[in-house]
Structures are given as structure tokens and as C-alpha cells.
Amino acid sequence: MTKSSKRKLAPGERIRALVVDDSVIIRRLVTHALGEDPQVDVVGSAANGSIALKMIPLVRPHVVTLDIEMPEMDGLETLRHIRKSYPDLIVIMFSTLSERGASITLEALTLGANDYVTKVANSGSLDQSMARLRSELVPKFKQFFSLGPEKEAVQLPRAANGVRVPARAAPPKARTACQAVVIGVSTGGPPALATLVPMLPNNFRQPIFITQHMPPVFTRLLAERLQTLTKLRVREASEGMLVEDGNIYIAPGDYHMKVTRKGTAIVISLDQSEPENSCRPAVDVMFRSAADVYGGGAMAVILTGMGRDGLRGIERLRAVGSYVVAQDEASSVVWGMPGAVVGAGLADSIVDLRCVVTEIQRHL
């Protein structure tokens, strides 16, 4: 798992980027989009992985954007070499919204890529393409760096079992028996879930709902990959799907996932209402619906991810008595989402990723 500590840049230092793509047009687009940000400096570009590997020691980038399909040396092979020779170099993959692109991107994340963006479509104006690149790629660069005054770190007491309990956590309502587990995750999610899901016992009784920030196709392939790691049933959720005990439900890309009551049954509800926190699916949407349906019987887990999605939903869950588990900073790729929950004093425990399932079972 990639270390989460944000990298500190010297005063006046910019994020150095190397752009690797076999398309001249894409290289120019990405270079211009990044170059317009005053905190990013594009120090070079390369047409394939072989050239990129020769350039890295010369231009000393902080971040490499890496295309998947390139001649001579493709993205996956380049990534393997980078992880062997430059383990701390941040790599952001460029993917296509296709079955093959999604599959290879998930493989890249497993091999140690830090994040990914989907390529701009051929349709639309140059200005639109540039704007989309700036809005999506630049924040993914900056999430790994400390670019402003450091906030005071949240100091938490340590326990021998690896569980830390924040002293500021507001007292919740009386606990009720756990009826469901709701998990929110973003950057670093696929490898985090690949660590967590195999640790779940085969006789796990409660349904598990996961909202991972991913586009369509990606979420289905994520569900299929996770299914190979567990005997529990893993499913990409669909409209009206009956919720069954011991099943894991993945929110489909571009749809908010909710749980609703239908008579005595609980079913999945999907919609394409406005994105929340610039996300669809959004963790907040799922968490709120779980609070409405399960009350304090919903246990919330907030894992690695950029931004603050999940914070408002956890406020609702805490208000009805839910137990909240946050992944700790050391095991997170990006401590944005769990860090926001911890900083707000809403986490009941803060644990290493490898201890999350143990913490869930401890409170069932």
C-alpha cells in the first residue's frame, strides 16, 4: 500500500510532471492543461515507456502520467519498471472508458499505480477537452502534495491492538445490533478493497454496501475481481435488487446507490440525480439512505480517498447511533475522506486497513 503522507515541496517548488503517451495530440493537451496551473511544471514528455524510463533520472519528475497502450513498451510494463526502480514516484494512469481500458486500469492499480483518469473523448471542442483535463487531472496531482500551510495533525491515543479512539468523538445514541455495513472509498480503493474483502469470514451474515468512486464498466469489473477473492457473493447493484444477507453490493458507475424498504424487504434503489461532492455515485447518498433504513444498525466504514465525500452522511449515521470506523492515515493512499471524518470528531475508531474487518467483527 502506498504511503499516505503528503509530500512536502520546498517554498516556491512546483510539482514536476512527465507526460507519457504515444499520441502527440494527447501529449500536447495534457502538457497545456497542466502547464496552465501555476503549481505544476511539465518537465518533459515521452512517446512510450522505454523513452520515459530513460528520461526519469534526467528530469526527476514527482509525477508521471502514463498511457496504457503504447508501442515498444506499454503502460503496465513501464509501471512495473517504475515501481522497481522508483517506488515513491507517483503514477497516474490514462485510461479509456472501455472494457479493456477498465480491466487494464484495475490491473495497474493493483500493481501500484496511485490513481487514474479517463481520456478525453474525440468529440467536443479543444477548450472543453482542456477544461475537463484541468478539472480532473490537476486535483489528482495535488492530492499527493502539501502545497500550503500545514494543518495541525490530529493527535490520537494509540492502543496495543492498533485501534485508536479519538477523544473528541461525540457520544452517540445507544447502540443497536449491526444489521448492515456501509463502506465509502475513493482513491486507492481497488487495492484497499482487495485487501479487506478476503478477510471477511465466509459466514459473514450482514449485507455490505460499497460506494467506490468509479465510472461505468469499471465498477462491474471491480465486482468481478472482488468475487475471485471471497466466497461471499459480490454483485454490482441494479435497480430493485433484493438485499440479501452475506452479499456485497457495489454501487454502479454514474448512479447513486440507496437502500429502501419495500414492505418487509429491503431493496436497492438507483438514480442519476445531481452529483454530490462532484461524485456519482456519492458516498453521502448511500450513507444517508442507510441511516434512514437501518438507523443505528448500520455500521459505517470510511476508507482511503480524496475529498470529503461521506462526511455529511456519517453525521447522519452518528446521529442515529451508528458505529463509525475510519482507516488510519498511515495505511491510506490519500487521507482525505477518512481524515475529514476523524477531524470532525465523528470516528469511533481509527484503524490500519488490515484491522478493519477485525474491528467490524468486534462490534457485530
C-alpha positions in Angstrom: 0.0 0.0 0.0 1.4 3.4 -0.9 2.2 5.6 2.0 -0.3 8.4 2.5 1.9 11.2 4.0 1.7 14.2 1.7 5.0 15.1 0.1 6.2 18.5 1.2 7.6 20.8 -1.5 10.2 23.4 -0.8 8.9 27.0 -0.8 8.3 28.0 -4.5 8.8 24.5 -5.7 6.3 23.2 -8.2 5.1 19.7 -8.9 7.3 18.3 -11.7 5.3 16.2 -14.3 6.4 13.8 -17.0 3.7 13.1 -19.6 3.9 9.7 -21.3 1.6 8.9 -24.3 2.0 7.7 -27.8 -0.4 10.3 -29.1 1.1 13.7 -30.0 -2.3 15.3 -29.6 -2.8 13.9 -26.1 0.7 14.8 -25.0 0.1 18.4 -26.1 -3.4 18.5 -24.5 -2.1 17.2 -21.2 1.0 19.5 -21.3 -1.1 22.6 -21.9 -3.7 21.7 -19.3 -1.1 21.0 -16.6 1.1 24.0 -17.7 -1.7 26.4 -17.0 -1.6 25.6 -13.3 1.0 27.7 -11.5 1.8 24.9 -9.1 2.6 22.3 -11.9 5.7 22.3 -14.1 5.7 19.8 -17.1 9.4 18.9 -17.3 9.1 16.5 -20.3 7.1 14.2 -22.4 7.7 10.8 -24.0 6.0 8.7 -26.7 6.4 5.3 -24.9 7.6 3.7 -21.7 11.1 2.9 -22.9 11.8 6.6 -23.6 10.1 7.6 -20.3 12.4 5.3 -18.2 15.4 7.0 -19.8 14.1 10.4 -19.1 13.1 9.9 -15.4 16.6 10.2 -13.9 17.3 13.2 -16.2 14.2 15.3 -15.5 13.4 13.9 -12.0 9.6 14.2 -12.0 7.4 14.0 -9.0 4.5 12.6 -11.1 4.3 10.5 -14.3 1.1 10.4 -16.3 1.2 7.0 -18.1 -0.9 5.9 -21.1 -1.9 2.2 -21.1 -1.4 1.2 -24.8 1.8 2.3 -26.3 4.3 0.8 -28.8 7.6 -0.8 -27.7 6.8 -0.6 -24.0 3.2 -0.3 -22.8 1.9 1.3 -19.7 1.8 -1.8 -17.5 5.3 -2.9 -18.3 6.5 0.7 -17.7 4.7 0.8 -14.4 6.4 -2.4 -13.3 9.8 -0.9 -14.1 8.9 2.3 -12.3 7.8 0.5 -9.2 11.0 -1.5 -9.1 13.4 1.4 -9.7 11.4 4.4 -8.4 9.0 3.1 -5.7 8.0 6.5 -4.4 7.3 8.1 -7.9 3.6 8.9 -8.2 2.0 7.4 -11.3 -1.4 8.4 -12.7 -2.7 6.2 -15.5 -4.6 7.4 -18.5 -7.5 5.0 -19.3 -10.3 4.7 -21.8 -13.9 4.2 -20.9 -13.9 0.7 -22.4 -13.9 -2.9 -21.2 -10.3 -3.3 -22.0 -9.3 0.1 -20.6 -11.1 -0.6 -17.3 -9.6 -4.0 -16.9 -6.1 -2.8 -17.5 -6.5 0.2 -15.2 -7.7 -2.1 -12.4 -4.6 -4.2 -13.0 -2.4 -1.1 -12.9 -3.9 0.0 -9.6 -3.1 -3.5 -8.3 0.5 -3.1 -9.5 0.9 0.1 -7.6 -0.4 3.0 -9.8 -1.6 5.8 -7.5 -4.6 6.9 -9.4 -6.1 7.2 -12.9 -8.1 9.5 -15.2 -10.2 8.6 -18.2 -9.1 10.0 -21.6 -11.0 12.9 -23.1 -13.3 11.9 -25.9 -12.5 12.8 -29.5 -15.8 14.8 -29.8 -16.1 18.3 -28.4 -14.0 21.4 -28.7 -10.4 21.8 -27.7 -11.4 24.2 -24.9 -13.8 21.6 -23.5 -11.1 18.9 -23.5 -8.7 21.3 -21.8 -11.2 22.3 -19.2 -12.0 18.6 -18.4 -8.3 17.7 -18.1 -7.7 20.6 -15.8 -10.7 19.9 -13.6 -9.9 16.1 -13.3 -6.1 15.8 -13.6 -4.8 18.7 -11.6 -6.6 17.8 -8.4 -5.3 14.3 -8.7 -1.8 15.7 -8.9 -2.3 18.0 -5.9 -3.9 15.4 -3.6 -0.4 13.8 -3.0 1.4 17.0 -2.1 1.4 19.6 0.7 1.1 22.9 -1.2 0.0 25.2 1.6 0.4 25.8 5.4 0.2 22.5 7.2 -2.8 22.0 9.5 -2.1 20.7 12.9 -2.2 16.9 12.9 -5.0 15.2 14.8 -3.3 13.5 17.8 -4.9 10.2 18.7 -4.1 7.9 21.6 -2.6 4.6 20.5 -3.7 1.2 21.7 -1.9 -2.1 21.7 -4.5 -3.7 19.3 -3.9 -1.0 16.7 -7.3 0.7 17.3 -7.2 4.4 18.2 -10.2 6.1 19.7 -10.5 9.9 19.2 -11.0 11.7 22.4 -13.2 14.3 20.6 -15.7 11.7 19.3 -19.2 12.9 20.3 -21.1 10.4 22.3 -23.6 8.5 20.0 -27.0 7.3 20.9 -27.4 3.8 22.4 -26.0 1.2 20.0 -28.3 -1.3 18.3 -27.3 -4.6 16.8 -25.4 -4.3 13.5 -27.7 -5.1 10.5 -25.5 -3.8 7.6 -22.1 -2.5 6.8 -21.7 0.6 4.5 -18.3 1.4 3.1 -17.2 4.5 1.3 -13.9 4.7 -0.6 -12.2 6.5 -3.5 -8.5 7.0 -4.4 -6.7 3.8 -3.5 -9.9 1.9 -3.3 -9.4 -1.1 -5.5 -6.3 -2.4 -3.7 -7.8 -1.5 -0.4 -10.9 -3.5 -1.1 -8.7 -6.3 -2.4 -7.1 -6.4 1.0 -10.3 -6.1 3.0 -12.7 -8.4 1.2 -10.7 -11.6 1.5 -10.5 -11.0 5.3 -14.3 -11.3 5.6 -15.3 -14.6 7.0 -17.3 -16.9 4.7 -20.2 -16.9 7.1 -20.5 -13.2 7.3 -24.2 -12.6 7.8 -24.8 -8.8 7.2 -25.1 -7.3 3.8 -22.3 -5.0 2.8 -22.8 -1.9 0.6 -19.7 -0.3 -1.1 -19.6 3.0 -2.9 -16.3 3.4 -4.8 -15.8 6.5 -6.9 -15.6 4.9 -10.4 -17.2 5.2 -13.8 -19.4 2.7 -15.6 -17.8 -0.6 -16.7 -15.1 -0.1 -14.0 -17.5 -0.9 -11.2 -18.7 -4.1 -12.8 -15.2 -5.3 -13.4 -14.3 -4.3 -9.8 -17.1 -6.5 -8.6 -16.0 -9.4 -10.7 -12.4 -9.1 -9.4 -13.5 -9.0 -5.8 -15.7 -12.0 -6.4 -12.5 -14.0 -7.1 -11.2 -13.1 -3.6 -14.1 -14.3 -1.5 -16.8 -16.9 -1.2 -19.3 -14.2 -0.3 -21.4 -13.1 -3.2 -20.2 -9.8 -4.8 -22.6 -8.0 -7.1 -22.7 -4.7 -9.0 -26.0 -3.4 -7.7 -29.0 -2.9 -10.0 -32.4 -1.2 -9.7 -34.8 -3.1 -7.5 -32.2 -5.8 -6.5 -33.3 -7.6 -3.3 -30.8 -7.1 -0.5 -29.7 -10.5 0.9 -27.6 -11.3 4.0 -24.0 -12.0 3.3 -24.0 -10.3 -0.1 -21.6 -7.5 -1.1 -23.2 -4.7 -3.3 -21.0 -2.4 -5.4 -22.6 1.0 -6.5 -22.6 1.1 -10.3 -20.7 3.9 -12.0 -22.7 7.0 -12.8 -25.6 6.0 -10.4 -26.2 6.9 -6.8 -27.0 3.8 -4.8 -29.5 3.8 -2.0 -31.3 1.2 0.1 -35.1 1.4 0.6 -37.8 -0.6 2.3 -40.4 -2.3 0.2 -42.9 -4.0 2.5 -40.8 -6.3 4.7 -37.9 -6.4 2.2 -35.0 -4.1 1.6 -34.1 -3.3 -2.0 -31.5 -1.3 -3.9 -32.6 1.9 -5.5 -30.5 3.7 -8.2 -30.8 7.2 -9.6 -28.9 9.7 -11.6 -29.8 12.8 -9.6 -27.2 15.5 -9.4 -23.7 14.5 -8.3 -22.8 15.2 -4.7 -19.2 16.3 -3.8 -18.7 16.2 -7.6 -19.3 12.4 -7.4 -21.9 10.0 -8.8 -22.1 7.5 -7.1 -21.6 9.5 -3.9 -20.9 8.0 -0.5 -23.0 10.6 1.3 -26.1 9.5 -0.7 -25.6 5.8 0.3 -24.8 6.7 4.0 -28.0 8.8 4.3 -30.2 6.1 3.0 -28.6 3.5 5.3 -29.3 5.8 8.2 -33.0 6.0 7.1 -33.4 2.3 6.6 -31.2 0.7 9.3 -30.8 3.5 11.8 -28.0 2.7 14.3 -27.9 -0.8 12.9 -25.8 0.5 10.0 -22.0 0.3 10.7 -20.1 2.8 8.6 -16.5 2.4 7.3 -14.7 5.2 5.6 -11.6 4.3 3.7 -8.9 6.0 1.6 -10.0 8.7 -0.7 -9.6 12.3 -1.9 -12.1 14.9 -0.7 -14.8 14.9 1.9 -17.5 12.6 0.4 -19.0 10.6 3.3 -18.6 13.3 6.0 -22.2 14.5 5.9 -23.6 11.0 5.6 -21.6 10.0 8.7 -23.0 12.9 10.6 -26.5 11.5 9.9 -25.4 7.9 10.8 -23.8 9.1 14.1 -27.0 10.9 14.9 -29.0 7.7 14.8 -26.4 5.7 16.8 -24.2 4.1 14.1 -20.6 2.9 14.9 -18.0 4.6 12.6 -14.7 3.1 11.6 -12.1 5.2 9.8 -9.0 4.0 8.0 -5.8 5.5 9.5 -3.5 7.8 7.7 -0.5 5.5 7.5 -2.4 2.8 5.5 -4.4 5.2 3.3 -3.2 6.2 -0.2 -5.0 9.6 0.4 -6.3 10.5 3.8 -8.9 13.0 2.6 -12.2 11.2 3.2 -11.3 9.4 6.4 -9.2 12.4 7.6 -12.3 14.6 7.3 -14.3 12.3 9.4 -11.6 12.0 12.0 -11.0 15.7 12.0 -14.7 16.3 12.7 -14.6 14.0 15.7 -17.1 11.5 14.1 -15.0 8.4 14.1 -15.4 5.9 16.9 -12.2 4.1 16.0 -9.3 4.7 13.6 -7.5 1.5 12.4 -5.0 0.2 9.9 -6.6 -1.2 6.8 -5.6 -4.7 7.8 -7.5 -4.3 11.1 -10.8 -3.0 9.6 -12.5 -6.4 9.4 -11.4 -7.3 12.9 -12.9 -4.0 14.1 -16.2 -4.7 12.2 -16.4 -8.2 13.8 -15.6 -6.8 17.2 -18.8 -4.7 17.1 -21.2 -7.2 15.4 
